[in-house]
Amino acid sequence: MIHSTAVIHPTAELAENVEVGPYVVIGPHVRVGQGTKIGAHTVIESWTELGEENIISHMASIGAPPQDLKYRGEETWLKIGDRNIIREFSTLHRATTAKECVTSIGSNNMFMAYSHVAHDCKVGSNVIMANCATLAGHVTIEDSVTFGGLTAVHQFTRIGSHVMVGGGTLVGTDVPPYTIATGGDRRDAQLRGLNLIGLKRRGFPDEVIASLKTAYKILVLSQLKLADAIERIKQEVPASPEVNHFIEFIEHPSQRGICRR
């Protein structure tokens, strides 16, 4: 299961049934879960943890040092869950000298060719990043987010769960959950409505979708100040876990602020 041309550091730990292709390089302090397949010429550098049944195509770069001038070679980690698909030429970097020192990626994600996850990102599960989609450092991506090709997300930005980001969009502010964001005249992200097709495909009840639609209209179309919009949503929209998550997300924005255009 390990090709004769592969170079594996003695401290690397490979579980059962791991497949390692030609000319793969696996560095020190790497852990690879059972059933994972690593394609030809892929490089997995130091302090990287891969779960089970991941599929990595050829020439991917996993666990490279962060592209951050503050980094001085400290022990920081990239931790990846199970059943992820990482396609050719994707780059996933470990953390820099942040408090947690971990770039974390969940399970059942798909990273298409040339996609990039930078240092200190937190990526949930069931996320799709199309070709050349790029996350800057310290970005948080919740579950079930889909990025079109050539999207770029500014550092410290958050993307809520079940969001669809259109191809070529520049995301510089937090995108509320359950919405669609696409680029405007200057490619900056603008909200276009709820991700209705995505919500229906994932089995959200009609009454929940209706409540989210009302909350969205108050947030985006009412022209109220953010605090006033939040208070009106609390008063007028029936509570549910989804509505509560929507409120909590916009109630505690990152330093980038909330996308409402």
C-alpha positions as CSV (number, residue, x, y, z in Angstrom):
1,M,0.0,0.0,0.0
2,I,3.1,2.3,0.2
3,H,4.9,3.0,-3.0
4,S,8.6,2.3,-3.0
5,T,9.5,5.9,-4.0
6,A,7.6,7.5,-1.1
7,V,9.6,9.2,1.6
8,I,8.1,8.9,5.1
9,H,9.7,10.3,8.2
10,P,10.2,7.8,11.0
11,T,8.0,9.7,13.5
12,A,5.0,9.7,11.1
13,E,2.2,7.4,12.1
14,L,0.1,5.7,9.4
15,A,-2.9,3.6,10.4
16,E,-4.0,0.4,8.6
17,N,-5.0,0.4,5.0
18,V,-3.4,3.8,4.2
19,E,-2.4,4.0,0.5
20,V,0.6,6.2,-0.3
21,G,1.3,6.9,-4.0
22,P,4.6,7.5,-5.9
23,Y,7.0,10.2,-4.7
24,V,4.8,11.2,-1.8
25,V,6.7,13.0,1.1
26,I,5.4,12.7,4.6
27,G,7.2,14.7,7.3
28,P,7.7,14.4,11.0
29,H,4.8,14.3,13.6
30,V,2.2,13.4,11.0
31,R,-0.7,11.1,11.8
32,V,-2.8,9.5,9.1
33,G,-6.1,7.7,9.8
34,Q,-7.0,4.3,8.4
35,G,-8.3,4.0,4.8
36,T,-6.9,7.3,3.7
37,K,-5.5,7.5,0.2
38,I,-2.6,9.9,-0.7
39,G,-2.0,10.6,-4.4
40,A,1.4,10.9,-6.2
41,H,3.7,13.7,-5.4
42,T,1.6,15.0,-2.5
43,V,3.6,16.6,0.4
44,I,2.3,16.4,3.9
45,E,4.5,18.4,6.2
46,S,5.1,18.5,10.0
47,W,2.4,18.5,12.7
48,T,-0.5,17.4,10.6
49,E,-3.3,15.1,11.6
50,L,-5.6,13.4,9.0
51,G,-8.6,11.4,10.0
52,E,-10.0,8.3,8.3
53,E,-10.9,7.6,4.7
54,N,-9.7,10.9,3.3
55,I,-8.9,11.0,-0.4
56,I,-6.0,13.2,-1.5
57,S,-5.3,13.7,-5.2
58,H,-1.8,14.1,-6.7
59,M,0.4,17.1,-5.9
60,A,-1.6,18.5,-3.0
61,S,0.2,20.5,-0.3
62,I,-1.0,19.6,3.2
63,G,0.3,21.1,6.5
64,A,2.8,23.6,5.0
65,P,4.0,26.4,7.2
66,P,1.7,29.4,7.4
67,Q,2.2,32.3,5.0
68,D,2.6,34.7,7.9
69,L,5.7,36.8,8.7
70,K,5.0,36.3,12.5
71,Y,5.7,32.6,12.2
72,R,9.1,31.4,13.5
73,G,8.8,27.7,13.2
74,E,6.8,27.0,16.4
75,E,4.8,23.8,16.8
76,T,1.4,24.5,15.3
77,W,-1.1,22.0,13.8
78,L,-3.4,21.3,10.9
79,K,-6.1,18.9,12.0
80,I,-8.4,17.4,9.4
81,G,-11.4,15.1,10.0
82,D,-12.8,12.1,8.0
83,R,-13.9,11.4,4.5
84,N,-12.6,14.7,3.0
85,I,-11.8,14.9,-0.7
86,I,-8.7,17.1,-1.4
87,R,-8.1,17.5,-5.1
88,E,-4.9,18.2,-7.0
89,F,-2.8,21.3,-6.2
90,S,-4.9,22.2,-3.2
91,T,-3.0,23.9,-0.3
92,L,-4.0,23.6,3.3
93,H,-1.7,25.3,5.9
94,R,-1.2,24.8,9.5
95,A,-1.7,27.6,12.1
96,T,0.6,30.4,13.1
97,T,1.4,31.8,16.5
98,A,-2.3,32.2,17.5
99,K,-3.8,31.3,20.8
100,E,-5.1,27.8,19.7
101,C,-2.3,27.1,17.3
102,V,-4.6,24.9,15.1
103,T,-6.0,25.2,11.6
104,S,-9.1,22.9,11.8
105,I,-11.1,21.2,9.1
106,G,-14.1,19.0,9.7
107,S,-15.4,16.0,7.8
108,N,-17.1,15.3,4.4
109,N,-15.7,18.4,2.8
110,M,-14.6,18.8,-0.9
111,F,-11.6,21.0,-1.8
112,M,-11.5,21.2,-5.6
113,A,-8.3,21.9,-7.6
114,Y,-6.2,24.9,-6.5
115,S,-8.4,25.7,-3.5
116,H,-6.6,27.2,-0.5
117,V,-7.2,27.2,3.3
118,A,-4.8,29.6,5.1
119,H,-3.5,29.5,8.6
120,D,-5.8,29.5,11.7
121,C,-9.0,28.9,9.6
122,K,-11.8,27.0,11.2
123,V,-13.7,25.0,8.5
124,G,-16.8,23.0,9.4
125,S,-18.2,19.9,7.7
126,N,-20.0,19.3,4.4
127,V,-18.2,22.4,2.9
128,I,-17.6,22.6,-0.9
129,M,-14.8,24.9,-2.2
130,A,-14.8,25.0,-6.0
131,N,-11.7,25.5,-8.1
132,C,-9.4,28.3,-6.9
133,A,-11.6,29.3,-4.0
134,T,-9.4,30.9,-1.3
135,L,-9.7,31.5,2.4
136,A,-7.3,34.1,4.0
137,G,-6.1,33.6,7.6
138,H,-8.4,33.4,10.6
139,V,-11.5,32.7,8.6
140,T,-14.4,30.8,10.1
141,I,-16.6,28.7,7.9
142,E,-19.7,27.0,9.4
143,D,-21.2,23.7,8.1
144,S,-22.7,23.1,4.7
145,V,-21.3,26.2,2.9
146,T,-20.7,26.1,-0.8
147,F,-18.1,28.4,-2.6
148,G,-18.2,29.0,-6.3
149,G,-14.9,29.1,-8.2
150,L,-12.5,32.0,-7.8
151,T,-14.1,33.3,-4.6
152,A,-11.8,35.0,-2.1
153,V,-12.6,35.5,1.6
154,H,-10.9,38.3,3.6
155,Q,-9.1,37.4,6.8
156,F,-11.1,37.2,10.1
157,T,-14.4,36.9,8.1
158,R,-17.1,34.5,9.1
159,I,-19.4,32.6,6.8
160,G,-22.6,31.2,8.3
161,S,-24.0,27.7,7.8
162,H,-25.9,26.8,4.6
163,V,-24.6,29.8,2.7
164,M,-24.0,29.8,-1.0
165,V,-21.2,32.1,-2.2
166,G,-21.3,32.8,-6.0
167,G,-18.2,32.4,-8.1
168,G,-15.8,35.2,-8.4
169,T,-17.1,37.0,-5.2
170,L,-14.9,39.0,-2.9
171,V,-16.1,38.4,0.6
172,G,-15.0,41.1,3.1
173,T,-17.8,41.0,5.7
174,D,-19.6,38.3,7.6
175,V,-22.2,36.5,5.6
176,P,-25.3,35.5,7.7
177,P,-26.3,31.8,7.7
178,Y,-28.9,30.4,5.2
179,T,-28.3,33.2,2.6
180,I,-26.8,33.6,-0.9
181,A,-24.0,36.1,-1.5
182,T,-22.7,37.1,-4.9
183,G,-20.5,39.8,-6.2
184,G,-21.9,43.2,-7.2
185,D,-20.4,45.7,-9.7
186,R,-17.0,45.6,-8.0
187,R,-17.3,41.9,-7.1
188,D,-17.8,42.7,-3.4
189,A,-20.3,40.4,-1.7
190,Q,-23.9,41.4,-1.6
191,L,-26.8,39.4,-0.2
192,R,-29.3,38.1,-2.8
193,G,-31.8,36.4,-0.6
194,L,-32.1,33.1,1.3
195,N,-30.5,29.9,-0.1
196,L,-33.9,28.5,-0.7
197,I,-32.9,25.6,-3.0
198,G,-30.2,24.5,-0.6
199,L,-32.5,24.7,2.4
200,K,-35.2,22.7,0.6
201,R,-32.7,20.1,-0.5
202,R,-31.5,19.6,3.0
203,G,-35.0,19.1,4.3
204,F,-35.7,22.3,6.2
205,P,-39.5,22.5,7.0
206,D,-41.6,25.1,5.2
207,E,-42.4,26.9,8.4
208,V,-38.7,27.3,9.3
209,I,-37.9,28.6,5.8
210,A,-40.8,31.1,6.1
211,S,-39.5,32.4,9.5
212,L,-36.0,32.7,8.1
213,K,-37.4,34.7,5.1
214,T,-39.1,37.1,7.5
215,A,-35.9,37.5,9.5
216,Y,-33.9,38.1,6.3
217,K,-36.3,40.8,5.1
218,I,-36.1,42.6,8.5
219,L,-32.3,42.5,8.4
220,V,-31.7,43.5,4.8
221,L,-34.8,45.4,3.6
222,S,-36.0,47.3,6.7
223,Q,-33.2,49.9,6.6
224,L,-33.0,49.6,10.4
225,K,-29.8,49.9,12.3
226,L,-28.4,46.5,13.1
227,A,-29.3,46.5,16.8
228,D,-32.9,47.7,16.0
229,A,-33.2,45.0,13.3
230,I,-32.1,42.3,15.7
231,E,-34.6,43.5,18.3
232,R,-37.4,43.5,15.7
233,I,-36.6,39.9,14.6
234,K,-36.7,38.7,18.2
235,Q,-40.2,40.3,18.6
236,E,-41.8,39.4,15.3
237,V,-40.3,36.1,14.2
238,P,-41.2,32.8,15.9
239,A,-38.3,31.2,17.7
240,S,-36.6,28.1,16.4
241,P,-33.1,26.7,16.5
242,E,-32.5,28.1,13.0
243,V,-33.8,31.6,13.7
244,N,-31.9,31.7,17.0
245,H,-28.7,30.8,15.1
246,F,-29.4,33.6,12.6
247,I,-29.9,36.1,15.4
248,E,-26.8,34.9,17.4
249,F,-24.7,35.2,14.2
250,I,-25.6,38.8,13.4
251,E,-25.7,39.8,17.1
252,H,-22.0,39.0,17.5
253,P,-20.2,40.0,14.3
254,S,-16.5,39.7,13.8
255,Q,-14.4,42.9,13.3
256,R,-15.4,42.8,9.7
257,G,-19.1,43.6,10.3
258,I,-22.2,42.0,8.7
259,C,-22.9,41.9,5.0
260,R,-26.4,43.5,4.6
261,R,-26.4,45.0,1.1
